[in-house]
Amino acid sequence: MPDTMPRTPADEAYDASVFEDRAPSVGHLLRQRIADTPDSTAYSFPAGIAWDELTWAQLGDRVWALAAGLVDLGVQPEDRVSLASSTRIEWVLGDYAIMAAGAATTTIYPTSISDDVAFIVDNSGSKVVIAEDAEQVDKLREVRDAIPDVTHVVVIDPEGVDLDDWTLTFADLEERGSALLASDPGVVDARIDATGPTSLATIIYTSGTTGRPKGVRLRHATWTYQGAAIRATGMLTAEDVHYLWLPLSHVFAKVLLLISTDVGMQTAVDGRIDKIVDNLAEVRPTFMAAAPRIFEKVYGKISLDMEAEGGAKATIFTFASQAARDYSQALSEDRTPGVVLRLKHAIADKLVFAKVRERFGGRIRFFISGSAALNTDIAHWFTGAGLQILEGYGLTETSAAATVNRPYALRVGSVGWPTPQTEIRIADDGEVLIRGEHVMEGYHDNPEATAEVLTDDGWFHSGDIGEIDERGFVKITDRKKDLFKTSNGKYVAPSLIESTFKGLCPYVGQLLVHGESRQFVTALVTLDEEAIQPWAEANGLAGASYTEIVSSLQAREMVQSYIDELNAGLNRHEQVKKFHILGRDLSVEDGELTPSLKMRRKVVADKFKGDIEEMYPS
């Protein structure tokens, strides 16, 4: 961390040699990490009711064996190997092994339907697929004729799988590799030595909010840059403990693996969302990354719990929350909190927030939020509670991080400064343009789509609308394609309205703002199934089904009160005039949310077109 607090990105001093001297490839980086800190804990992971650990040296032994196993299966340099699994230690081992073998990881969400799996495996030209379990193997067998290049399927958890000449277990792969290393000890090192900065490391298919997903080609230099950039800022060090639960098939989580390798910190891996709260108490991380929805749900649950307590506890919580927001707001606006505010904040911290921090393990230095916009009120609440949320910004095409707030340079509502050696500029139409080593090589086998977003001189057109303030903080206002114009010619940015509403209403699941070429703005609302149950019991709906709750007059009046509060802060042309509560929440399984929990706007609008039309006069 800098000795003096920089005012702008130009003032941020860092050692440029971290970029000049960085490893040529991920394999080189991992090999150097193992040599530097062989006995330090690299990863911890659940093993039954306890946690097991791997040192960097132990990790290396397993990765080298798996990499040699892939070589033994006939995998050649830059061949693609698909990985279809939830977040677990085997995903980590497999990803490292693929790149150590000189091949390229192609990621597949475990929730993907068979048709999408077939497209990704075939389009990428994958030769081997590492599949988590029987469910993933069944999908592959269902589409086997459509993926003729796949020679082997490696199964992590073989329970329930009828193994045949097309399949082998993860353990089998490791044994084959160990046997090859016994006869040819240098086989993996030779592959690493032959891999360079421009070699293909990864293909990640975009979430596909519209149309077929595109395969983003990311080189080894992409990943080694990201690790070096975060190390240069001093944000993370070898003393940090990272809790990783995000889907590793997504670029946000994937980049965290490479940062961990670069700085040498310990990472606890467990992708089970229902275990997050329990794991935080056990792992006691110093930082964790998450999508905004997680922070929204945590804040909503704590708020509702305090409201249900009532009396003095509710009063104290309201006081503390306001003090936290005011304190964070002052810091974010470069104001020194006054004596009275500092006193209020100290009281709030002692009475409320010290206990909140303990629920997160007691050691959190900061969170990182990405993938979508975070409501500013929620961000101020967490930051004022001593749980800084550093929003960042990036896309699959920029290998995740292009900007990020720093612990020493935080402006709530922004996505921070560009990462070191990244260029950001705003086009005449407001679009955010990005240039740097972390920008993709292009879309796999899709030169037309590449030419649409990547200029000859390396500028990537993000498709996002944004601005840069006087201190160099970048702010994203909306997706360029999501902005719409009402029939009276006024532009509306739906994402900002949706994010604001989520900060107001603790019961909301999703909100879709609509109004393209219409005379006024409307919204589709879903209610969170978990949060709404206690509310229902307190409002005369005890024992009612979810469908009965969301269709009730009480629920409509409750949502209307929050819509009124939302509208009070909007321009007249942005205000939501009518809304409809859907009979269920949106889901990944139904194709309405991406695996990273972003709403597929067009899918939702098309699926519930009738509900939208009913809100407008014929």
Helices and strands as residue ranges (DSSP letters): G 9-11, H 17-20, H 26-36, E 41-47, E 50-55, H 56-72, E 80-84, H 89-100, E 104-108, H 114-124, E 126-131, H 134-142, G 144-146, E 152-155, E 167-169, H 170-183, H 187-193, E 200-205, E 215-219, H 220-233, E 241-244, H 251-263, E 266-269, G 273-275, H 276-283, E 287-290, H 292-309, H 311-332, H 339-348, I 349-353, H 354-359, E 366-369, H 376-384, E 389-393, G 396-398, E 403-404, E 417-418, E 423-426, E 431-435, E 442-443, H 447-453, E 460-468, E 474-479, E 484-485, E 491-492, H 494-504, E 508-514, E 521-527, H 529-538, H 546-550, H 553-567, G 572-574, E 576-581, H 601-607, H 609-613
